Amino acid sequence: MVATAAWPLLTPLEQGLIVLWLGAVTTPLAYAVKSRAPLSLGVVLSVLFGAVVQTLTGALWRIGWLDRLVVWSDLVLVPSRMGHVGWWHTAITSGFLHAQWDLMHVLGNVVILALVGVPLEQRLGSKRFAVVYVTGLLGGSIAWTLANAGSHVPAWGASGAAFGLLGAYLAGWPKDEIPFPLILIRPWPVSVIALLYFGMEIARWWAAEGGASGNVAHMAHLGGFVATYALLPLIAKGGPVARGIDDGGPSGMANLRGRLDAMRSSMVDLASVDDPWTAVGRPVPKAARGILATLQSDADEPEIRLAWFERLADAVTCPECNGPVGAVERKDGPRLQCASHPQHLDWPPQAEA
């Protein structure tokens, strides 16, 4: 029965596989948060490791160690049981599961999560990226549930969240160019990538409504895309990079080294300038003192300086308006800016020509 939890019916081996899957999914996310690594890469590893455990489960079933493949019954999304609060968790957990025999679908999601997610996180910051990801995941789950109310057919997959990243990027920075495999692997405008995927998904959904065969939840893809596109202006408000900015977008990996070298050569020596509080005659916040000392003595590399700027941004507020601040990356190096009024805080001061 879909309204009955399957956990008590599982064997110890099956329950162990569930625990292993939970560990495989949560560990990369927890590590990314703890180490301040890109959350987008944590999501990619989470989806991949979860798929590996599912593949292992399928292999055990094929050799006869498992009698059934109901291991994921409590974690997949079934529209008919979403009326009960006890099943609402499946709107999230289903997004980290995939069909055990369809690794190409997993890889397709991973391509979007990695190639779109990483530069989008650079635009939004990790916290706002997490909100976007969850918004796309929930948007896809809700759209699929509403479109198939009463259905007992389970659904799973990260496609709703992946399409959500496309919708968010289109709403925020459509002119950015990011490397993506469309015919050729080269930088493409986000507007081209997102609208192409969205258009193809509408066509596939229309074909499925007309009776075409398939087992893909196209409505979940569209739901994730629309949800993040609609909410991105609210999510990105006050973020480190203004929406619609036209600066070429985050660089691809092929150009990363050259960009960092050019940035390093133009960065201001922080030991030679006053900090933002001293510059306006205000006491330096206690939470900022240690970070500033490190920045002034050991932050000559752009990557290191950006990481410390992000930590500083989390620890302080704008000295002018007490509003939130953010770390942004510019051609002359990382900068600390007031999120609401950049004219209040834009540090370090630019060197004179």
C-alpha positions in Angstrom: 0.0 0.0 0.0 1.4 3.4 -0.9 0.1 4.9 2.3 2.0 2.4 4.5 5.6 2.9 5.3 7.8 0.1 4.0 10.7 0.5 6.5 9.4 -2.1 9.0 9.0 -4.6 6.1 12.6 -4.3 4.9 15.3 -6.8 5.7 18.4 -5.7 7.7 20.3 -5.7 4.4 17.7 -3.5 2.8 17.7 -1.1 5.8 21.5 -1.0 5.6 21.4 0.0 2.0 19.0 2.9 2.9 21.4 4.1 5.6 24.3 3.8 3.2 22.4 5.8 0.6 21.6 8.5 3.2 25.3 8.7 4.1 26.3 8.9 0.4 23.9 11.7 -0.2 24.5 13.8 2.9 28.2 13.5 3.4 29.3 15.6 0.3 26.8 18.3 1.2 27.9 18.4 4.9 31.6 18.5 3.8 30.9 21.4 1.3 29.2 23.4 4.1 31.9 22.7 6.7 34.9 23.3 4.4 33.2 26.3 2.6 33.8 24.4 -0.7 31.3 25.1 -3.6 28.0 23.7 -2.6 27.2 23.1 -6.3 30.0 20.5 -6.4 28.7 19.0 -3.2 25.3 18.5 -4.9 27.0 16.9 -7.9 28.8 14.4 -5.7 25.7 13.8 -3.7 23.6 12.9 -6.7 26.5 10.7 -8.1 27.2 8.9 -4.9 23.5 8.3 -4.4 23.2 6.8 -7.9 26.2 4.5 -7.1 24.4 3.1 -4.1 21.3 2.5 -6.1 23.4 0.7 -8.8 24.8 -1.5 -6.1 21.3 -2.2 -4.9 20.3 -3.2 -8.4 23.3 -5.5 -8.7 22.5 -7.2 -5.4 18.9 -7.8 -6.6 20.2 -9.3 -9.8 22.4 -11.8 -8.0 19.5 -12.8 -5.7 20.7 -11.1 -2.5 17.5 -9.0 -2.5 14.1 -10.4 -3.1 12.5 -7.1 -4.2 13.3 -3.6 -5.2 11.1 -1.7 -2.7 14.1 -0.3 -0.9 13.2 3.3 -1.9 9.4 3.1 -1.2 9.5 5.5 1.7 11.7 8.0 -0.3 10.1 8.3 -3.8 7.4 10.8 -4.5 3.9 9.3 -5.0 1.2 11.9 -5.8 -1.6 10.0 -4.1 0.0 10.0 -0.7 1.2 13.7 -0.7 -2.0 14.7 1.0 -0.5 13.2 4.2 2.1 15.3 6.0 4.1 12.2 6.8 5.0 11.9 3.1 6.0 15.5 2.5 9.7 14.6 2.9 9.6 12.7 -0.4 9.3 16.1 -2.2 13.0 16.4 -1.3 14.3 12.9 -1.0 13.0 11.9 -4.4 15.3 14.5 -5.9 18.4 12.5 -4.9 17.1 9.2 -6.4 17.1 8.0 -10.0 16.0 5.0 -11.9 18.6 2.3 -11.2 19.0 1.2 -14.8 19.1 4.7 -16.4 22.6 6.1 -15.7 22.4 8.3 -18.8 19.6 10.3 -17.1 21.8 10.7 -14.0 24.7 11.9 -16.1 22.5 14.3 -18.0 21.4 15.9 -14.7 25.0 16.0 -13.5 26.1 17.9 -16.6 23.6 20.7 -15.8 24.2 20.6 -12.1 28.0 21.0 -12.6 28.3 23.3 -15.7 25.4 25.6 -14.7 25.4 25.2 -11.0 29.1 26.2 -10.4 28.9 29.6 -12.2 25.4 30.3 -10.8 26.8 29.8 -7.3 29.5 32.3 -8.1 26.8 34.8 -8.9 24.5 34.0 -6.0 26.8 32.8 -3.2 26.4 29.5 -1.5 23.4 30.3 0.7 21.3 31.8 -2.0 22.4 28.9 -4.3 21.0 26.5 -1.8 17.7 28.3 -1.7 17.5 28.2 -5.5 18.3 24.5 -5.6 15.6 23.7 -3.0 13.1 25.9 -4.8 13.6 24.1 -8.1 13.4 20.7 -6.4 10.2 21.6 -4.6 8.7 23.4 -7.6 9.2 20.2 -9.7 7.7 18.0 -7.0 4.7 20.2 -6.5 4.1 20.6 -10.2 4.2 16.9 -10.7 1.9 16.2 -7.8 -0.7 18.7 -8.9 -0.6 17.4 -12.5 -1.0 13.8 -11.4 -3.2 14.1 -8.3 -4.3 10.6 -7.2 -1.7 8.7 -9.2 0.1 5.8 -7.5 3.0 5.9 -9.9 6.3 6.9 -8.1 8.5 9.6 -9.4 12.1 10.5 -8.7 15.1 12.4 -10.1 17.1 15.6 -9.8 15.8 17.0 -13.1 13.4 19.4 -11.5 16.2 21.0 -9.5 18.5 20.9 -12.5 16.0 22.8 -14.7 15.5 25.1 -11.7 19.1 26.2 -12.0 18.5 27.0 -15.7 15.4 29.0 -14.8 17.2 30.9 -12.1 20.2 31.7 -14.3 18.0 32.9 -17.1 16.1 35.3 -14.7 19.3 36.7 -13.2 22.2 36.8 -15.7 20.9 35.7 -19.2 24.0 37.3 -21.0 26.5 35.2 -19.1 28.4 32.7 -21.3 29.3 29.4 -19.7 30.9 26.3 -21.3 28.2 23.8 -22.3 27.9 20.9 -24.7 25.4 22.1 -27.3 26.6 20.6 -30.6 30.0 21.9 -29.7 31.6 22.2 -26.2 32.1 25.9 -26.1 30.9 29.0 -24.1 27.2 29.6 -24.9 24.9 32.4 -23.6 22.8 31.3 -20.7 19.7 32.6 -22.5 20.4 30.1 -25.4 21.0 27.1 -23.1 18.0 27.8 -20.9 15.5 28.7 -23.5 16.5 25.7 -25.7 16.1 23.3 -22.8 12.8 24.9 -21.8 11.5 24.8 -25.3 12.4 21.2 -25.9 10.8 20.2 -22.6 7.5 21.9 -23.6 7.6 20.0 -26.8 8.3 16.7 -25.0 5.5 17.4 -22.5 3.1 18.2 -25.3 4.0 15.0 -27.1 3.6 13.0 -23.9 0.1 14.5 -23.4 -0.7 13.4 -27.0 0.1 9.8 -26.1 3.8 9.5 -26.9 5.5 6.8 -24.8 8.0 7.6 -22.1 8.7 7.6 -18.4 10.1 11.1 -17.9 8.3 13.6 -15.6 8.3 16.5 -18.0 5.9 18.5 -15.8 8.5 18.3 -12.9 11.1 19.8 -15.2 8.9 22.7 -16.2 7.7 23.2 -12.6 11.3 23.6 -11.3 12.2 26.0 -14.1 9.2 28.2 -13.7 9.5 28.3 -9.8 13.1 29.5 -9.8 12.6 31.9 -12.7 9.7 33.6 -10.8 11.4 33.7 -7.4 15.0 34.5 -8.4 14.5 38.3 -8.2 13.5 37.8 -4.5 16.2 35.3 -3.7 19.0 37.3 -5.4 18.0 40.6 -3.8 20.9 42.0 -1.8 23.2 39.3 -3.1 26.9 39.8 -4.0 26.3 40.4 -7.7 23.5 42.5 -9.1 21.0 40.9 -11.5 21.5 41.6 -15.2 25.1 42.7 -14.9 26.9 42.3 -18.2 30.6 41.5 -17.4 31.0 38.3 -19.4 30.1 36.0 -16.6 32.3 33.7 -14.5 35.2 32.3 -16.5 35.5 28.7 -17.7 38.2 26.5 -16.4 40.3 26.9 -19.6 40.7 30.6 -18.9 40.8 30.4 -15.1 44.6 30.4 -14.7 45.1 33.4 -17.0 42.3 35.3 -15.3 43.8 34.7 -11.8 47.3 35.7 -13.0 45.9 39.0 -14.4 43.9 39.6 -11.3 46.9 39.0 -9.0 48.9 41.6 -10.9 46.3 44.3 -10.3 45.3 43.5 -6.7 45.8 46.2 -4.1 48.2 45.5 -1.3 45.8 45.4 1.7 48.6 46.1 4.2 49.0 49.6 2.5 45.4 50.7 2.9 43.1 51.4 5.8 40.4 48.9 6.6 36.8 50.1 5.9 36.1 51.0 9.6 39.4 52.8 10.2 38.9 54.7 7.0 35.7 56.3 8.3 36.9 56.8 11.9 35.0 53.9 13.4 36.2 51.0 15.6 37.0 47.8 13.9 34.4 45.1 14.9 35.8 42.4 17.1 34.7 39.7 14.7 36.7 41.3 11.9 40.0 41.9 13.6 41.5 38.4 13.1 40.2 38.2 9.5 41.7 41.6 8.6 45.0 40.6 10.1 45.1 37.5 7.9 44.1 39.5 4.8 46.8 42.0 5.4 49.6 39.5 6.0 48.7 36.4 4.0 46.2 37.0 1.2 48.3 37.6 -1.9 46.5 34.9 -4.0 43.1 35.8 -5.5 41.5 32.5 -4.3 42.7 33.0 -0.8 41.7 36.6 -0.6 38.2 35.8 -1.9 37.7 33.1 0.7 38.7 35.4 3.5 36.5 38.2 2.0 33.6 35.8 2.1 34.3 35.0 5.7 34.6 38.7 6.5 31.3 39.4 4.7 29.5 36.8 6.9 31.0 38.3 10.1 30.3 42.0 9.6 27.8 44.6 8.4 28.2 47.8 6.4 29.8 50.5 8.5 27.5 53.1 6.9 24.0 51.5 7.0 24.6 48.3 9.0 23.2 46.4 6.1 24.5 43.0 4.8 27.7 43.0 2.8 29.0 40.6 0.2 32.3 39.5 -1.4 32.4 40.1 -5.2 35.0 39.2 -7.7 36.3 41.9 -10.1 39.1 42.1 -12.6 41.3 43.9 -10.0 40.6 41.3 -7.3 38.0 40.4 -4.7 36.1 43.3 -3.2 33.9 43.8 -0.1 30.7 45.7 -1.0 27.5 46.8 0.8 24.8 44.6 -0.7 22.2 47.3 -0.6 24.2 50.4 -1.4 27.6 49.7 -3.0 28.6 53.3 -2.7 28.5 52.9 1.1 31.2 50.2 1.0 33.5 49.2 -1.8 36.8 48.0 -0.4 39.7 48.0 -1.0 39.9 51.4 -2.7 41.0 51.2 -6.3 44.5 52.1 -7.1 45.0 55.4 -9.0 46.0 55.1 -12.6 
